């Protein structure tokens, strides 16, 4: 995600020299997918832990 963002900024700053805006965007999207999946996994994990003992606060 970070490298795609850096690439897009460099392409924007030097459009006559650098190409590949779509590739940089694809890199950002492909980098964001694991981040979203990780957050979803953590939320799911905490949700499942909260029901392990019949509900309640998952932080106890």
C-alpha positions as CSV (number, residue, x, y, z in Angstrom):
1,X,0.0,0.0,0.0
2,X,2.7,2.4,1.0
3,X,4.9,1.8,-2.1
4,X,1.9,2.2,-4.4
5,X,1.2,5.5,-2.8
6,X,4.8,6.6,-3.2
7,X,4.8,5.6,-6.8
8,X,1.6,7.5,-7.5
9,X,3.1,10.7,-6.0
10,X,6.2,10.3,-8.1
11,X,4.2,9.7,-11.2
12,X,2.1,12.8,-10.4
13,X,5.2,14.9,-9.8
14,X,7.0,13.8,-13.1
15,X,4.2,12.8,-15.6
16,X,6.4,13.4,-18.6
17,X,9.1,11.0,-17.4
18,X,7.2,8.4,-15.4
19,X,4.2,6.2,-16.5
20,X,2.2,3.5,-14.7
21,X,-0.5,5.3,-12.8
22,X,-2.8,2.3,-13.2
23,X,-0.1,-0.2,-12.0
24,X,0.6,2.0,-8.9
25,X,-3.2,2.1,-8.2
26,X,-3.4,-1.7,-8.5
27,X,-0.5,-2.0,-6.1
28,X,-2.3,0.2,-3.6
29,X,-5.5,-1.9,-3.9
30,X,-3.6,-5.2,-3.6
31,X,-1.8,-3.9,-0.6
32,X,-5.0,-2.7,1.1
33,X,-6.7,-6.1,0.7
34,X,-4.5,-7.9,3.4
35,X,-4.9,-4.9,5.7
36,X,-8.7,-5.1,5.5
37,X,-8.6,-8.9,5.8
38,X,-6.4,-8.6,9.0
39,X,-8.9,-6.1,10.6
40,X,-11.8,-8.4,9.7
41,X,-10.0,-11.4,11.2
42,X,-9.3,-9.5,14.4
43,X,-12.9,-8.4,14.7
44,X,-14.1,-11.9,14.1
45,X,-11.6,-13.3,16.6
46,X,-12.7,-10.9,19.3
47,X,-16.4,-11.6,18.5
48,X,-15.8,-15.4,18.8
49,X,-14.0,-14.9,22.1
50,X,-16.9,-12.9,23.5
51,X,-19.2,-15.9,22.9
52,X,-16.9,-18.5,24.2
53,X,-18.0,-18.0,27.8
54,X,-21.6,-17.2,27.0
55,X,-21.2,-13.6,26.1
56,X,-19.9,-10.6,27.9
57,X,-16.9,-8.4,27.6
58,X,-14.1,-10.0,25.5
59,X,-11.4,-8.0,27.4
60,X,-12.1,-9.8,30.7
